[in-house]
Amino acid sequence: MADEQGILTAVIKQHLADKSAEKRKQAASDIEQRVRDALRSPSSWAVAAAGAGAGAVGAVPVAVGGSLASSATTVSDQGVHDHIRRAIRCLTEDFCTQANPFRRKGGLLGLSSLAIALEHKPVQIHVSLLVPPVLTCFSDEDPTVRYSACEAFYNIAKVARHGILDKHLGAVFDGLCRLYADVEPSVKDGAQFLDRLVRDIATETKDFKFSDFIPMLTTRIRVLNPSVLQLVLGWISLLDSVPQVDMIVYLPQYLEGLFNIVRNDNRDIRRNAELLLDELLKEITSAANERPPDRAQRAIADAAEMVARCCRAGEWRSEDEIVRLQALHWLLEFVKLQVQLDGIAGPDDLDPAPSPLPLRLGHGRAASYDAAMPGAGGTDTGGGSGESSAGGRLAAEGTRTGLQQLLPILLSGALHCMDDGSLYDDEGEFRKKAEEADLRLQRAALTLGSQLPVEAVVDTLLGVMQEGPCKERSKAVLLKCFEWAQILFSQRPEEVLRPAVRNRLMEAALAALDRPEDEVAIAALKLISHLVTPGQDHASASADCQSPGSAFSGISGSPPRRTLPCEDLFSITCHEIYRIVGREARPECKKGHTLIGFARYSEKHGVCEGCGRDGVVPPEQLFRCEACDYDLCIQCRNTEVATLTGRCELIVRKVCEGVQPACGKTPYTEDVADRFFTTAARAVALEEDLAFAQRLVRVLNRVLLTSRETQALRRRLREEALAAPRPGGCQVGEVPAHLQELLSSWFHCPVSTLALCLWLHWFEMADEVTARLACMEQTPTMQQQLRDLAELLESPIFMRVRLQLLETRRRPALLRAVLGLSALLPQETALRARLEFVQTALMLDRAGKASLDVVGASGGRVIAAGGATAWALARFDKVTALHKAWRPMEAT
């Protein structure tokens, strides 16, 4: 393309394509010299070049006076630059793009020689032609060509400086990334030298477009190649040290990528990323002390969601938990800084954890909770310090919008980090930092008061309570979620009780009752007790109950219930609890499949997964889930059934203790239990699933007769039963309606009916039920229920019934009932021993010793004697009556 009068002579082009590196270097030196000559004497260079022999460079002419700057505008200078352009095109097309690697290397040498000869100012005219062919050779298949391209670009950049970045910034950085990822060590070394030069150029350029460069770093920060990651980290660290660049502003673009680098297997890369994150966090902390602290506030607002998302990284892969730890450190600092920025408290001013809401609800519960937690809300009484008053005025002026918006986001990250089992948490660092962040957020939430974003926090809580993809939520996480729900209720009860919010919380609480931890079930019942509040009418409650997607449309896969006549939300909630309590206790495998008898379809032996003992279990003693290959022996299965049954009883007991009535000035436990069991009796009466009704009655009966929470109800029922005519007795009259309702519902479980009749001293009814039990099929389930009843009869609860056996002549129906029960359980030693005791009582009665006894008003016996004995016994009855009256007061 260029003739002999141009820069590239035939000899130069021949030497550039030669295999000898020395000849190529000589040709590059000739090109450099010819360009320098042309720039010194543009007017005479053409004449000298025309008379020169081919392949020889003529004598250097004397330069015409005048500066290069003034001659650049002449026609001669324009001609020189035209020659240079033609030379660049020739080197690009005839050398850099050819198949021969020696020609490509020669072309790269020629381009770098041209740039060196042009020097800084003139080379700016030709940068757009010099850079692209060199960058293209960065991807050459020959490593020696790639190295030569690295050298050539280094020489061009050293001369052009900022000119290479004005229009080719993206291409230059992309080329650097390719060179850093090269497998050839020499190319990597050359790339490092070139990278250092480009960094120097970028920092010295006043108008460097950092806003265009940051997205390039963001794109490359997700590359897995460790060398590229080192390059990106070096650039971020460099830009962070440049005063005119505020990397905090661009934090959302690259922060998540930095957290992801922390999981890298390369120790150096991981360490560099951690140091860079620490440095950035220090800058944000320093910015928070500025006035105004807008930079820190903006950085926290932009990065909070990203940090919270990184706190959940360990849920996907266990190796990501180191990312969680680093992100949790950021989140804790964000919480401290945001609290400080909103003027709530200093970062190190931390009060003890707030007390949880009380279980029992009544009038003025929010006020009592506020009283238990100073500064939790309400009006300022003026008793606080001036500093606290200033903080309150600051809150009233609406300066908490930052925390109000960020609280749900930060809370999500803190709660996700409370799960146990971290590979990198041997010393409990996860839990400590997460609990500290949660504690600070709770304190801030209590200070927010009416500005607390209820719906956003509820969304966060429900999202956290859902099981993760790899593991279920830990007990600590669920307890914290319920604690936050209580805080929401204490601060903004009207928002929590809106159907859209209340139903979702109720659904989560009811679902949590299936958890194996008793603490979680109790916390869920506490939340339920707070949601079932006064002022809920039947119409709105029923509408919420039956609405699509409602929390009451069916819980945890249970069949939809019938629409039952109920008075308010209390009754609706009770019906849903009955559904949970009345489920059949079936052990399940890890995936929720029901275990079936292994002997039904196989004769193989297996190893029990429950007790983990060595050796095999016979198939007749084994239960299995084929889908999961999960085996369970009979002993472990029975243990799990007992555990599930005990959980149902716990739920009923806590409901009777904690859920308060919808009306009444003073909530008492007996009123709650009475209402709960009355609602249960009505629900059982309308239940179509008879097996479900029987299971529900069995659980309710055991709680009614044995639990502390129903003690007052038991006492009142027995007193009413003794005062009313007994079914089957000689007295004439009607049994109270609620006792009839309770008894008729108990008929679904005959053994429970027998136990209730014995407790109420309805011995004639118990005798008839025992006779009918003898006509029923004696299934293993019924036999077990009868054995449980025999054991219950020996407990202190039935002490009065056992004492009645001493008066067998007056209580023949009781004796017949016990004899019938003994006949149904012939191997029960306790019943046989009790009958021997009755036989002894009959012998005493025959001797006439019991004829002197009369029944006293207190249920005991008073000997017909006078004087000091009568006075002493009367005094005894009076003192014991005082103790009897004192005991319920002490329990409350």
Beta strands, then each sheet from edge to edge (+ up, - down):
strand 1: 596-597
strand 2: 622-625
strand 3: 630-633
strand 4: 853-855
strand 5: 861-863
sheet 1: 1+ 2- 3+
sheet 2: 4+ 5-
end
